Amino acid sequence: MVSVQVTAHALRCIDKAGGLDNYVLNTSAEKMASLKGMELKDKMMRALLEVDAAEVNDEQPPPPPPKSD
């Protein structure tokens, strides 16, 4: 769970974006204007990249069996 203080305007923006995740990931640094928000965005992006990398590794076909002569 994440605990942050936000303004009423930020709450409306978060609601309009469809949730905190969407708001943080899709809002530019200039518009967010929050160090805490940018730290959260960085952590979320790293986690998403790790998930993507794990999924790519799972999707690779297994290596061919060794040839027997």
N, C-alpha and C positions, 0 to 999 in steps of 0.2 A: 504494500500500500504506500502511496506517495501522499505526503501532506505538504500543501503549498498554499500560500495566501494569494488570492487573486481579487481583482476588482470586479464589480458588477458587469462592467463592459466585457472583461475577459471571459466571464461566465457565459454571457450571451454569445460571444464568438466561439467558445468551446462547444456550446450547444448547437450552434449553426453548422460547425464543422463536422458534427456527428460524434463528438467525444474528444477526450483529452489527447488520445493517441493521434487522431487525424489532425487536430489543431497543431500540436507540437511538430509533427512531421511535415506538415504542409505550409507552415507559416514562416516567412522569411525572418532572418535575424533582425533586420531593421524594424519590421512591424512588431515582432515580439518584444524587443527592447528589454530583455531580461537575461542576466547571466545565468540564473538558475534554470530558466527555460532552455537556454542553449546547451547547458550541461545535460539536461534531461534529453534533449534532442540527440546529442552526441551518443549517449548511452543507448538510446533506442535504436539509432542507426547501426551501431556496432552489433547489437543483439540481432537485428534483422539480417545483417551481413553474415553472421555466424550461422543463422538458420538457413539462409540461402546456400551457403557453402556446404552445409551438411546435406541438404537436399540434393545438390548437384552430385556429391559423392555417392549418395544412395542410388541415383539414377544411372550411373555409369554401368555399362554391361560388364559382366565378370570376364576376366581374361580367358583366352582360349585354353583348352587343356593342352598339356605338353604332348608333343609328338612322340610316339613310340616307334622305334625302328627295329 
